[in-house]
Amino acid sequence: MRSPLIIGNWKLNGNSLILDTLVNELNKKLFSIKKCQIAIAPPIVYLDRISKSISNNIKLCAQNVDINLSGAFTGDISAEMLKDIGVKYIIVGHSERRLYHREDNNYIAQKYAVIKSLGLTPVLCIGETSIENINGKTKEVCKLQIDTILDCQGITAFKNAVIAYEPVWAIGTGKSATPLQIQSVHKFIRNYIAQQDIDIADELIIQYGGSINITNAATIIIQPDVDGFLVGAASLNPTVFSNVIKIVETSKNLIKNKN
Ligand SMILES: O=C(CO)COP(=O)(O)O
């Protein structure tokens, strides 16, 4: 049985004072959550500081990593360093890195391989742009983004991994995809992985990301192939983020009790 995973991606926001306050609030508001996995992805410079103050039930996620483990790579940070300070998850392939840093599928696959080689959990972001969506290419784009990993690393690369479906047009726009659109893409992803390994597909956590908030979380999380959220802006508000998590916990529990 997959337990839901909610990650707050804080992107390039905050400072020590703001983020310390946010962490204190989350520690208080989330201490009773038992049935969801929770993680936060602060800017990398604050990860170590936050690792010392965050509650045990909230895990650490990095927003980025380099393909190299050590050496003359000025400005880069390795997966080994992230592991050393207690990071569990690493986001890879986010559309903002694809766009602003020209990261392509091959480069993303190299990052993914490094993360896996250290036993950390990659959170592979996939999803179509608005034009691709209009042209009905959503599933084709998602398949290609998955295929680059499958081709280099095989199906076992998706064991203990997370895929986050984040339509680019839904990020930061206030326009999330509809619950049915999301379920259709998530089911496609799971079926595609299942063609190669049913057990891996069954265990695979597939998150949705893109303008998640307290008004749309419930109708999306009840979809059978939605296993949690990658939350951006709403995760910077401790009340909103903890309420999204509570909605996930309550809704998934209701479904389990009904079945
Ligand atoms: O990019 C996202 C998470 O990685 C989603 O961002 P928003 O929730 O702000 O749309």
The ligand as a Tripos MOL2 file, in Angstrom:
@<TRIPOS>MOLECULE
LIG
   10     9     1     0     0
SMALL
NO_CHARGES

@<TRIPOS>ATOM
      1 O1          6.4570   23.8430   -9.1700 O.2       1 LIG1
      2 C1          5.7540   23.4240   -8.2660 C.2       1 LIG1
      3 C2          6.2540   22.4890   -7.2620 C.3       1 LIG1
      4 O2          7.4810   21.9600   -7.6300 O.3       1 LIG1
      5 C3          4.3520   23.8880   -8.1360 C.3       1 LIG1
      6 O3          4.3570   25.2380   -7.8380 O.3       1 LIG1
      7 P1          2.9650   25.9590   -7.4360 P.3       1 LIG1
      8 O4          2.3240   25.0850   -6.3810 O.co2     1 LIG1
      9 O5          3.3920   27.2980   -6.9080 O.co2     1 LIG1
     10 O6          2.1530   26.0230   -8.6660 O.co2     1 LIG1
@<TRIPOS>BOND
     1     1     2 2
     2     2     3 1
     3     2     5 1
     4     3     4 1
     5     5     6 1
     6     6     7 1
     7     7     8 2
     8     7     9 1
     9     7    10 1
@<TRIPOS>SUBSTRUCTURE
     1 LIG1         1 GROUP 0 **** ****
